[in-house]
Amino acid sequence: GIAVGRVSQTSKPAAPASNEHSTNDTGHASTNGAVLFNDETFSVVFQGKSCELRNTKEYAFIKRISKRPGTYVSLDDLRASVWQDEHVEKNTVQRVVSNLRRQLESVGLVNLEIDGKTNRHHYALKIKA
């Protein structure tokens, strides 16, 4: 199976940076097919490549659909988890997906595919071998 994990998570966002991290060895873990997230740098790491997304809707979006790769997430669920139940138009979601695809591709993360075509208004993260 594909593991999805967290590289590190800051318990207090305002805390000063320290050298202590509860991190996995990202190089090792990502070579085993894991999609990892670093909540300190808002980065997604896969197969030794990292894409820093900053604290954006794109980061929240990929983190949400990565919970169960290959499983489609409804637009309503995405509105609840990514936009905190704020009403957003479908074209806003599509713009976030388009930006995310472009950002992942720009750093060579071409094996992480965001599929929104197969099931209209549902999105899934597909991980290609």
N, C-alpha and C positions, 0 to 999 in steps of 0.2 A: 504494500500500500504506500501511499504518499503521506509523509508526515508534515504537519503544519505546526510550526512552533513559534515561540517568541524569543528573540535574541536577548532583549533586556527590557525592563519596564521601570520607569521612574515612579516611585511611590509618591513623591512630593515634587510636582513640576517646578516649584520655585526654589527647590534646594540647590545649593551650589554644586557644581560638577565635582565629582570625585573620581578616583581611579578604581573604585570598587564597582564591579559589574557582576550581575548574575547572568553571565553570557555563556552560550555554548560556543564551541569552536566553529565559527560560521563557515569557514572553508570546508571543514570536515563534514559538518551537518548538511551543507548545501549540496555537496557532491553525492549525498545519499538520497537526493530527490526531495529534500525538505524545502518548503517555502518558509522563510523566517522573517520576522518583523522586529525592527528596532524602534521602540517607542520613544527613545531619546532623540534620535536623528530623523525619525519618521521615514525610515528606509525599508524597502523590501529587498531581501537577499535571496538569490536562487542560483545554484550552480556556480558559486564563486563570484557572481556579479551582483552589484548593488545599485539600486535606484533610489535616490533621495527625493521624496515627494513633498517634504515639508508637512506641516500640520494642515492638510488640505482635505477637501471632500474626496479627492482621488485616493489618498491614503486610507481614509475611513472606508471607502467603497471596496478597495481590493482586500482590505483586512476582513470585511464582512463576507465577501463571496469566497474567501479562502478558508472559511471555517469548515466547509464541506466541499472540497474541489469536485467538479463535475455535477454538482447539484444546483439546479436553477433556483434563484432567489427572486421572489416577486417584486414588482415595483413598489407595492405597498409596504413590504418588509424593508426594502431599501430606504424608503421615505422615513420609516420609523427608526431605523438604526443609524443611518448616515445623516439624515436631515432632522432628526429628533421630532418626527411627526409634522414637520413644517410642510405645507403643501408646495410641491415643486412640480413644474411642468415636465412632461416627458422629454422635451428638447433640452432641458437643463440636465437631466440624467444622461442623455445621449452625449452632451457636450463634455461632461465629466468622463464618460467612457472613452470618448475620442481623445481627450487630453491624456488620459491614463495609458491608452494603447500607444500613443506617440512617445510618451516619456519612457515606457518600458522598452520600446523598440530602439530608442536613441542610445540606450546603454547595452544593447544586445540581448535583452531578456525576451527573445523571440519565442521561447518555449512556454511562456506564460500567455495563454490566449484568453481574452475576455469574450465569451460567446454570448451575443444577444440576438442572434439571428434565428437560431433554431426554434426558440420559444418566445414569441413576441411579448415584450414588456417583462421579460424574465432574463436574468443574467447569470452566467456561470463562469467559474475559472476552470479552464481546461489546461492541464499540464501535459505537454508533449515530451515524449522520451528523447 
